[in-house]
Amino acid sequence: MSSQSLNDIKKKLTEEVAMILCQNIQAISADEPLHDMGLDSLSFVELLVSIEKNFNLTLINTNLAKEDFSTINTLTQRLFEAINE
């Protein structure tokens, strides 16, 4: 999966967050904290499952921390690093 660019990852994450929150993709800001957008514990689990499926990762093996999930931009960078390890 190392062929995925930062922009590819960011686009997919933005699409997934929009779908999970039933929002228009244009309403999703990559700099806004995910919890401020309305991501709760159940929707957060949906996002985790989506990440594992879409990026072929086992999150338990990625060493991602809570702060890595603060915004889409932060998560994009950390997923890019995890995919390319």
Beta strands, then each sheet from edge to edge (+ up, - down):
end
